[in-house]
Amino acid sequence: MNTIKFPPKQDWAQILKRPTQSYNDLEQSVKSIFKDIQSHGDKAIQKYTEMFDGVKISNSVVSSNEFEAASDLVSTGLKEAIKLAYNNIYKFHEAQKSNNLAKVETQPGVICWQAKKPIDSVGLYIPGGSAPLFSSILMLAIPAKIAGCKTVTLATPPQKDGSIHPAILYTAQLCGIKTVVKVGGIQAIAGFTFGTDSIPKAYKIFGPGNQYVTVAKQVATTFDVAIDMPAGPSELLVMADETAKPSFVASDLLSQAEHGKDSQVVLVSTDNSFIEAVKAEIKAQIEVLPRVEIAKTAISNSKFILVNSFNEAAELINNYAPEHFIVATKNNNFFIDHIHNAGSVFIGDFTPESAGDYASGTNHTLPTNAYAKQYSGVNLDAFMKTITYQEINQTGIKNIGVAVELMAEAEGLQAHKNAMSKRLEAIKESEKS
Protein backbone atom coordinates (compact mmCIF):
# COMPACT_ATOMS: atom_id res chain seq x y z
CA MET A 1 0.00 0.00 0.00
CA ASN A 2 2.37 2.67 -1.24
CA THR A 3 1.45 6.33 -1.26
CA ILE A 4 1.85 8.21 -4.51
CA LYS A 5 2.93 11.70 -3.49
CA PHE A 6 2.12 14.75 -5.56
CA PRO A 7 1.99 12.98 -8.95
CA PRO A 8 2.35 15.26 -11.98
CA LYS A 9 -0.66 15.50 -14.28
CA GLN A 10 1.09 13.66 -17.09
CA ASP A 11 1.22 10.57 -14.86
CA TRP A 12 -2.43 10.61 -13.79
CA ALA A 13 -3.72 8.41 -16.60
CA GLN A 14 -1.28 5.62 -15.77
CA ILE A 15 -1.75 5.95 -12.01
CA LEU A 16 -5.55 5.84 -12.27
CA LYS A 17 -5.69 2.94 -14.71
CA ARG A 18 -8.27 0.30 -13.77
CA PRO A 19 -7.04 -3.27 -13.13
CA THR A 20 -9.21 -4.84 -15.81
CA GLN A 21 -8.70 -6.55 -19.12
CA SER A 22 -9.51 -4.58 -22.21
CA TYR A 23 -12.55 -5.11 -24.42
CA ASN A 24 -10.30 -6.53 -27.13
CA ASP A 25 -8.92 -9.20 -24.80
CA LEU A 26 -12.38 -10.69 -24.24
CA GLU A 27 -14.33 -9.75 -27.35
CA GLN A 28 -13.67 -12.83 -29.47
CA SER A 29 -14.59 -15.29 -26.72
CA VAL A 30 -17.80 -13.40 -26.00
CA LYS A 31 -18.77 -13.20 -29.68
CA SER A 32 -18.19 -16.94 -30.09
CA ILE A 33 -20.60 -17.70 -27.24
CA PHE A 34 -23.15 -15.24 -28.63
CA LYS A 35 -23.03 -16.93 -32.04
CA ASP A 36 -23.56 -20.36 -30.48
CA ILE A 37 -26.54 -19.19 -28.42
CA GLN A 38 -28.03 -17.35 -31.37
CA SER A 39 -28.00 -20.61 -33.32
CA HIS A 40 -28.83 -23.15 -30.61
CA GLY A 41 -30.75 -21.23 -27.93
CA ASP A 42 -31.38 -22.97 -24.60
CA LYS A 43 -29.28 -25.99 -25.55
CA ALA A 44 -26.19 -23.79 -25.88
CA ILE A 45 -27.06 -21.89 -22.70
CA GLN A 46 -27.19 -25.17 -20.76
CA LYS A 47 -23.79 -26.09 -22.16
CA TYR A 48 -22.19 -22.87 -20.96
CA THR A 49 -23.93 -23.06 -17.58
CA GLU A 50 -22.33 -26.45 -17.06
CA MET A 51 -18.99 -25.18 -18.35
CA PHE A 52 -18.79 -21.93 -16.35
CA ASP A 53 -20.96 -22.58 -13.28
CA GLY A 54 -20.25 -26.27 -12.89
CA VAL A 55 -23.88 -27.35 -12.77
CA LYS A 56 -26.06 -29.18 -15.26
CA ILE A 57 -29.59 -27.77 -15.56
CA SER A 58 -32.23 -29.11 -17.93
CA ASN A 59 -34.86 -26.48 -17.13
CA SER A 60 -33.50 -23.06 -16.21
CA VAL A 61 -36.85 -21.45 -15.33
CA VAL A 62 -37.48 -21.18 -11.58
CA SER A 63 -40.66 -23.04 -10.62
CA SER A 64 -43.47 -21.82 -8.37
CA ASN A 65 -42.45 -24.45 -5.79
CA GLU A 66 -38.94 -23.00 -5.69
CA PHE A 67 -40.35 -19.51 -5.13
CA GLU A 68 -42.51 -20.75 -2.25
CA ALA A 69 -39.70 -22.69 -0.61
CA ALA A 70 -37.33 -19.73 -0.80
CA SER A 71 -39.54 -17.51 1.33
CA ASP A 72 -39.37 -19.98 4.23
CA LEU A 73 -35.57 -19.99 4.07
CA VAL A 74 -35.16 -16.24 4.56
CA SER A 75 -35.07 -15.07 8.16
CA THR A 76 -37.69 -12.68 9.46
CA GLY A 77 -35.01 -10.12 10.24
CA LEU A 78 -33.64 -10.15 6.69
CA LYS A 79 -37.16 -9.96 5.25
CA GLU A 80 -37.83 -6.84 7.31
CA ALA A 81 -34.52 -5.32 6.20
CA ILE A 82 -35.34 -6.00 2.54
CA LYS A 83 -38.80 -4.49 2.98
CA LEU A 84 -37.33 -1.35 4.57
CA ALA A 85 -34.93 -0.99 1.65
CA TYR A 86 -37.78 -1.70 -0.80
CA ASN A 87 -39.85 1.14 0.65
CA ASN A 88 -37.01 3.66 0.57
CA ILE A 89 -35.95 2.74 -2.97
CA TYR A 90 -39.57 2.84 -4.14
CA LYS A 91 -40.08 6.26 -2.55
CA PHE A 92 -36.95 7.72 -4.15
CA HIS A 93 -37.73 6.38 -7.63
CA GLU A 94 -41.44 7.19 -7.44
CA ALA A 95 -40.40 10.80 -6.83
CA GLN A 96 -38.56 10.75 -10.17
CA LYS A 97 -41.83 10.58 -12.06
CA SER A 98 -42.21 13.65 -14.23
CA ASN A 99 -45.30 14.79 -16.00
CA ASN A 100 -45.34 14.61 -19.75
CA LEU A 101 -44.13 17.82 -21.32
CA ALA A 102 -46.98 20.29 -21.67
CA LYS A 103 -48.15 21.00 -25.19
CA VAL A 104 -46.18 23.88 -26.67
CA GLU A 105 -47.48 26.04 -29.49
CA THR A 106 -44.23 26.90 -31.22
CA GLN A 107 -46.12 28.90 -33.85
CA PRO A 108 -49.85 29.55 -34.10
CA GLY A 109 -51.28 26.27 -35.37
CA VAL A 110 -48.13 24.22 -34.62
CA ILE A 111 -48.51 22.10 -31.46
CA CYS A 112 -45.60 19.96 -30.12
CA TRP A 113 -45.36 17.75 -27.03
CA GLN A 114 -43.68 14.70 -25.53
CA ALA A 115 -44.91 11.64 -23.66
CA LYS A 116 -42.95 8.99 -21.78
CA LYS A 117 -43.69 5.33 -22.45
CA PRO A 118 -42.26 2.25 -20.69
CA ILE A 119 -39.88 -0.08 -22.48
CA ASP A 120 -41.98 -3.18 -23.21
CA SER A 121 -39.43 -5.88 -22.35
CA VAL A 122 -36.40 -5.57 -20.08
CA GLY A 123 -33.86 -8.09 -18.86
CA LEU A 124 -32.35 -7.75 -15.40
CA TYR A 125 -29.02 -9.42 -14.73
CA ILE A 126 -28.20 -10.15 -11.09
CA PRO A 127 -24.71 -11.44 -10.21
CA GLY A 128 -24.77 -14.40 -7.87
CA GLY A 129 -21.33 -15.95 -7.96
CA SER A 130 -19.20 -15.17 -4.91
CA ALA A 131 -21.98 -13.00 -3.42
CA PRO A 132 -25.73 -13.19 -4.12
CA LEU A 133 -26.53 -9.56 -4.90
CA PHE A 134 -30.25 -9.62 -4.12
CA SER A 135 -30.05 -5.88 -3.39
CA SER A 136 -29.54 -5.29 -7.12
CA ILE A 137 -33.01 -6.72 -7.74
CA LEU A 138 -34.50 -3.90 -5.71
CA MET A 139 -32.47 -1.36 -7.66
CA LEU A 140 -33.65 -2.65 -11.03
CA ALA A 141 -37.07 -4.21 -10.53
CA ILE A 142 -38.56 -1.33 -8.56
CA PRO A 143 -38.03 1.33 -11.24
CA ALA A 144 -39.11 -1.19 -13.91
CA LYS A 145 -42.33 -1.70 -11.96
CA ILE A 146 -42.93 2.03 -11.47
CA ALA A 147 -42.23 2.66 -15.16
CA GLY A 148 -44.78 0.02 -16.18
CA CYS A 149 -42.59 -2.35 -18.21
CA LYS A 150 -44.76 -5.25 -19.43
CA THR A 151 -42.14 -8.02 -19.44
CA VAL A 152 -39.49 -8.07 -16.72
CA THR A 153 -37.20 -11.11 -16.73
CA LEU A 154 -34.48 -11.78 -14.17
CA ALA A 155 -31.41 -13.90 -14.89
CA THR A 156 -28.96 -14.98 -12.21
CA PRO A 157 -26.37 -17.78 -12.06
CA PRO A 158 -27.26 -20.96 -10.18
CA GLN A 159 -25.45 -22.20 -7.11
CA LYS A 160 -23.48 -25.45 -7.29
CA ASP A 161 -26.57 -27.48 -6.36
CA GLY A 162 -28.59 -25.90 -9.17
CA SER A 163 -30.66 -23.69 -6.88
CA ILE A 164 -30.94 -19.92 -6.60
CA HIS A 165 -30.09 -18.22 -3.32
CA PRO A 166 -33.38 -17.88 -1.40
CA ALA A 167 -32.89 -14.15 -0.73
CA ILE A 168 -32.75 -13.55 -4.49
CA LEU A 169 -36.03 -15.40 -5.05
CA TYR A 170 -37.72 -13.75 -2.06
CA THR A 171 -36.71 -10.28 -3.28
CA ALA A 172 -37.82 -11.07 -6.83
CA GLN A 173 -41.23 -12.11 -5.52
CA LEU A 174 -41.48 -8.96 -3.40
CA CYS A 175 -40.83 -6.90 -6.51
CA GLY A 176 -43.44 -8.75 -8.54
CA ILE A 177 -41.07 -10.57 -10.89
CA LYS A 178 -42.65 -13.76 -12.18
CA THR A 179 -39.93 -15.08 -14.51
CA VAL A 180 -36.51 -15.92 -13.09
CA VAL A 181 -34.00 -18.04 -15.01
CA LYS A 182 -30.95 -19.83 -13.65
CA VAL A 183 -28.53 -18.40 -16.16
CA GLY A 184 -25.44 -16.31 -15.51
CA GLY A 185 -22.62 -14.46 -17.19
CA ILE A 186 -22.18 -14.14 -20.92
CA GLN A 187 -24.85 -16.73 -21.68
CA ALA A 188 -27.48 -14.74 -19.76
CA ILE A 189 -26.74 -11.56 -21.72
CA ALA A 190 -26.82 -13.51 -24.99
CA GLY A 191 -30.14 -15.10 -23.97
CA PHE A 192 -31.65 -11.66 -23.38
CA THR A 193 -30.22 -10.46 -26.68
CA PHE A 194 -31.69 -13.14 -28.93
CA GLY A 195 -34.49 -14.62 -26.86
CA THR A 196 -34.87 -18.37 -26.37
CA ASP A 197 -37.69 -20.76 -25.48
CA SER A 198 -37.10 -19.97 -21.79
CA ILE A 199 -35.80 -16.38 -21.92
CA PRO A 200 -37.93 -13.60 -23.44
CA LYS A 201 -36.02 -11.27 -25.74
CA ALA A 202 -35.21 -8.00 -24.01
CA TYR A 203 -35.19 -4.59 -25.66
CA LYS A 204 -32.87 -3.30 -22.96
CA ILE A 205 -30.56 -5.13 -20.55
CA PHE A 206 -29.77 -3.90 -17.05
CA GLY A 207 -27.49 -4.99 -14.27
CA PRO A 208 -23.94 -5.06 -12.95
CA GLY A 209 -21.41 -7.82 -13.47
CA ASN A 210 -17.78 -8.68 -13.95
CA GLN A 211 -15.75 -7.67 -16.98
CA TYR A 212 -17.10 -10.61 -19.01
CA VAL A 213 -20.66 -9.42 -18.43
CA THR A 214 -19.61 -5.87 -19.29
CA VAL A 215 -18.15 -6.95 -22.63
CA ALA A 216 -21.19 -9.16 -23.30
CA LYS A 217 -23.49 -6.18 -22.79
CA GLN A 218 -21.41 -4.14 -25.22
CA VAL A 219 -21.60 -6.96 -27.78
CA ALA A 220 -25.39 -7.08 -27.23
CA THR A 221 -25.64 -3.50 -28.50
CA THR A 222 -24.44 -4.68 -31.90
CA PHE A 223 -27.63 -6.75 -32.13
CA ASP A 224 -30.02 -3.81 -31.67
CA VAL A 225 -30.35 -4.23 -27.91
CA ALA A 226 -29.89 -1.29 -25.55
CA ILE A 227 -28.04 -1.50 -22.24
CA ASP A 228 -28.13 0.60 -19.11
CA MET A 229 -24.40 1.33 -19.17
CA PRO A 230 -21.06 -0.48 -19.38
CA ALA A 231 -20.98 -1.41 -15.68
CA GLY A 232 -18.00 -3.52 -14.71
CA PRO A 233 -16.04 -4.26 -11.52
CA SER A 234 -16.94 -2.04 -8.58
CA GLU A 235 -14.82 0.93 -7.57
CA LEU A 236 -14.68 3.62 -4.89
CA LEU A 237 -12.76 6.85 -4.51
CA VAL A 238 -12.63 8.59 -1.13
CA MET A 239 -11.56 12.21 -0.73
CA ALA A 240 -10.68 12.82 2.92
CA ASP A 241 -8.52 15.17 4.95
CA GLU A 242 -7.28 15.32 8.54
CA THR A 243 -10.81 16.03 9.82
CA ALA A 244 -12.12 12.62 8.71
CA LYS A 245 -12.04 9.43 10.80
CA PRO A 246 -9.40 6.94 9.57
CA SER A 247 -11.38 3.94 10.82
CA PHE A 248 -14.45 5.05 8.84
CA VAL A 249 -12.45 5.62 5.65
CA ALA A 250 -10.66 2.28 5.97
CA SER A 251 -13.97 0.48 6.41
CA ASP A 252 -15.35 2.21 3.32
CA LEU A 253 -12.35 1.21 1.22
CA LEU A 254 -12.61 -2.38 2.41
CA SER A 255 -16.36 -2.47 1.73
CA GLN A 256 -15.60 -2.08 -1.95
CA ALA A 257 -12.44 -4.19 -1.93
CA GLU A 258 -14.43 -7.24 -0.77
CA HIS A 259 -16.68 -7.08 -3.86
CA GLY A 260 -14.15 -8.82 -6.07
CA LYS A 261 -10.48 -9.23 -6.82
CA ASP A 262 -10.81 -6.84 -9.75
CA SER A 263 -12.41 -4.08 -7.66
CA GLN A 264 -10.42 -0.89 -7.17
CA VAL A 265 -10.33 1.58 -4.27
CA VAL A 266 -8.61 4.97 -4.24
CA LEU A 267 -7.92 7.37 -1.39
CA VAL A 268 -7.07 10.97 -2.20
CA SER A 269 -5.96 13.27 0.59
CA THR A 270 -4.10 16.48 1.32
CA ASP A 271 -2.63 15.00 4.51
CA ASN A 272 0.03 12.29 4.49
CA SER A 273 -0.39 11.47 8.19
CA PHE A 274 -4.04 10.75 7.57
CA ILE A 275 -3.19 8.39 4.70
CA GLU A 276 -0.80 6.47 6.98
CA ALA A 277 -3.49 6.24 9.66
CA VAL A 278 -5.94 4.79 7.14
CA LYS A 279 -3.38 2.21 6.03
CA ALA A 280 -2.93 1.10 9.62
CA GLU A 281 -6.69 0.75 10.02
CA ILE A 282 -6.94 -1.31 6.82
CA LYS A 283 -4.31 -3.74 8.14
CA ALA A 284 -6.24 -4.11 11.38
CA GLN A 285 -9.68 -4.48 9.84
CA ILE A 286 -8.92 -6.66 6.82
CA GLU A 287 -7.78 -9.75 8.74
CA VAL A 288 -11.18 -10.37 10.32
CA LEU A 289 -13.14 -10.18 7.07
CA PRO A 290 -14.64 -13.47 5.78
CA ARG A 291 -13.63 -12.41 2.25
CA VAL A 292 -10.13 -11.45 3.34
CA GLU A 293 -8.31 -12.97 0.35
CA ILE A 294 -10.55 -11.19 -2.13
CA ALA A 295 -10.13 -7.91 -0.23
CA LYS A 296 -6.35 -8.28 -0.09
CA THR A 297 -6.10 -8.79 -3.84
CA ALA A 298 -8.27 -5.73 -4.49
CA ILE A 299 -6.33 -3.66 -1.97
CA SER A 300 -3.14 -4.56 -3.82
CA ASN A 301 -4.63 -2.59 -6.73
CA SER A 302 -5.53 0.33 -4.48
CA LYS A 303 -4.12 3.83 -4.82
CA PHE A 304 -3.25 6.23 -2.00
CA ILE A 305 -2.64 9.62 -3.55
CA LEU A 306 -1.32 12.71 -1.76
CA VAL A 307 -2.18 16.00 -3.45
CA ASN A 308 -1.36 19.63 -2.74
CA SER A 309 -4.83 21.16 -2.61
CA PHE A 310 -8.58 20.66 -2.91
CA ASN A 311 -8.44 22.17 -6.40
CA GLU A 312 -5.89 19.61 -7.53
CA ALA A 313 -7.90 16.85 -5.86
CA ALA A 314 -11.08 17.89 -7.68
CA GLU A 315 -9.31 17.89 -11.04
CA LEU A 316 -7.85 14.43 -10.41
CA ILE A 317 -11.20 13.03 -9.21
CA ASN A 318 -13.02 14.36 -12.27
CA ASN A 319 -10.33 12.75 -14.40
CA TYR A 320 -10.87 9.39 -12.68
CA ALA A 321 -14.71 9.69 -12.72
CA PRO A 322 -15.42 7.23 -9.89
CA GLU A 323 -18.44 4.97 -9.69
CA HIS A 324 -18.78 5.77 -5.97
CA PHE A 325 -17.35 8.96 -4.46
CA ILE A 326 -17.16 9.62 -0.72
CA VAL A 327 -16.14 13.07 0.50
CA ALA A 328 -15.22 13.64 4.14
CA THR A 329 -13.38 16.93 4.51
CA LYS A 330 -13.61 20.26 6.32
CA ASN A 331 -15.31 21.69 3.22
CA ASN A 332 -17.53 19.06 1.60
CA ASN A 333 -19.49 21.70 -0.29
CA PHE A 334 -16.38 22.49 -2.34
CA PHE A 335 -16.44 18.98 -3.76
CA ILE A 336 -20.22 18.93 -4.17
CA ASP A 337 -19.82 22.02 -6.35
CA HIS A 338 -16.68 20.98 -8.25
CA ILE A 339 -17.09 17.23 -8.88
CA HIS A 340 -19.12 16.65 -12.05
CA ASN A 341 -17.90 13.15 -13.00
CA ALA A 342 -19.17 10.59 -10.48
CA GLY A 343 -21.83 7.91 -10.38
CA SER A 344 -23.07 8.49 -6.83
CA VAL A 345 -21.78 10.84 -4.13
CA PHE A 346 -21.71 10.15 -0.37
CA ILE A 347 -21.24 13.21 1.82
CA GLY A 348 -19.76 13.37 5.30
CA ASP A 349 -18.49 11.02 7.98
CA PHE A 350 -21.82 9.30 8.52
CA THR A 351 -22.71 8.49 4.90
CA PRO A 352 -21.01 5.19 4.07
CA GLU A 353 -21.20 3.89 0.54
CA SER A 354 -22.88 0.74 1.85
CA ALA A 355 -25.95 2.82 2.74
CA GLY A 356 -26.46 3.53 -0.94
CA ASP A 357 -25.76 -0.09 -1.81
CA TYR A 358 -28.72 -1.21 0.25
CA ALA A 359 -31.24 1.02 1.91
CA SER A 360 -30.92 4.80 1.65
CA GLY A 361 -33.08 4.78 -1.48
CA THR A 362 -30.65 5.78 -4.23
CA ASN A 363 -29.74 3.37 -7.00
CA HIS A 364 -26.50 1.42 -6.82
CA THR A 365 -26.31 0.42 -10.49
CA LEU A 366 -23.71 2.94 -11.59
CA PRO A 367 -21.17 3.60 -14.37
CA THR A 368 -17.63 2.31 -13.84
CA ASN A 369 -14.36 2.56 -15.79
CA ALA A 370 -14.69 6.37 -16.06
CA TYR A 371 -18.04 6.08 -17.85
CA ALA A 372 -19.41 8.50 -15.24
CA LYS A 373 -18.04 11.15 -17.60
CA GLN A 374 -20.94 10.45 -19.97
CA TYR A 375 -23.37 8.01 -18.31
CA SER A 376 -25.83 8.40 -15.44
CA GLY A 377 -26.61 5.70 -12.93
CA VAL A 378 -29.84 3.75 -13.34
CA ASN A 379 -32.95 5.80 -12.62
CA LEU A 380 -36.63 5.72 -13.52
CA ASP A 381 -36.10 7.28 -16.94
CA ALA A 382 -33.74 4.42 -17.84
CA PHE A 383 -36.80 2.16 -18.10
CA MET A 384 -38.73 4.56 -20.31
CA LYS A 385 -38.41 6.25 -23.64
CA THR A 386 -39.79 9.56 -24.77
CA ILE A 387 -41.97 9.91 -27.85
CA THR A 388 -42.39 13.32 -29.44
CA TYR A 389 -45.62 14.42 -31.10
CA GLN A 390 -46.65 17.27 -33.32
CA GLU A 391 -49.97 18.33 -34.77
CA ILE A 392 -50.25 21.12 -37.32
CA ASN A 393 -53.37 22.77 -38.72
CA GLN A 394 -53.71 24.92 -41.80
CA THR A 395 -52.70 28.07 -39.94
CA GLY A 396 -49.56 26.32 -38.78
CA ILE A 397 -48.72 25.18 -42.30
CA LYS A 398 -48.97 28.74 -43.53
CA ASN A 399 -46.72 29.96 -40.71
CA ILE A 400 -43.85 27.49 -41.21
CA GLY A 401 -44.44 26.18 -44.75
CA VAL A 402 -42.21 28.58 -46.67
CA ALA A 403 -39.36 28.12 -44.18
CA VAL A 404 -39.58 24.35 -44.62
CA GLU A 405 -39.58 24.69 -48.43
CA LEU A 406 -36.52 26.94 -48.40
CA MET A 407 -34.55 24.73 -46.00
CA ALA A 408 -35.40 21.51 -47.86
CA GLU A 409 -34.42 23.05 -51.19
CA ALA A 410 -31.13 24.30 -49.73
CA GLU A 411 -30.31 20.77 -48.61
CA GLY A 412 -31.19 19.36 -52.02
CA LEU A 413 -34.14 17.34 -50.73
CA GLN A 414 -36.85 18.07 -53.26
CA ALA A 415 -39.32 15.46 -51.98
CA HIS A 416 -39.18 17.08 -48.56
CA LYS A 417 -40.04 20.41 -50.16
CA ASN A 418 -42.82 18.85 -52.20
CA ALA A 419 -44.47 17.36 -49.10
CA MET A 420 -44.91 20.88 -47.75
CA SER A 421 -45.64 22.52 -51.12
CA LYS A 422 -48.56 20.16 -51.81
CA ARG A 423 -50.21 21.24 -48.57
CA LEU A 424 -49.62 24.94 -49.15
CA GLU A 425 -51.15 24.60 -52.62
CA ALA A 426 -54.16 22.74 -51.23
CA ILE A 427 -54.74 25.49 -48.67
CA LYS A 428 -54.56 28.16 -51.38
CA GLU A 429 -57.09 26.26 -53.50
CA SER A 430 -59.48 25.86 -50.58
CA GLU A 431 -59.25 29.57 -49.78
CA LYS A 432 -60.16 30.47 -53.39
CA SER A 433 -63.35 28.45 -53.32
Summary of the structure (lengths in Angstrom):
residues: 433
radius of gyration: 25.8
end to end distance: 87.6
largest distance: 92.2
contacts: 1466
relative contact order: 0.14
helix: 50%
strand: 16%
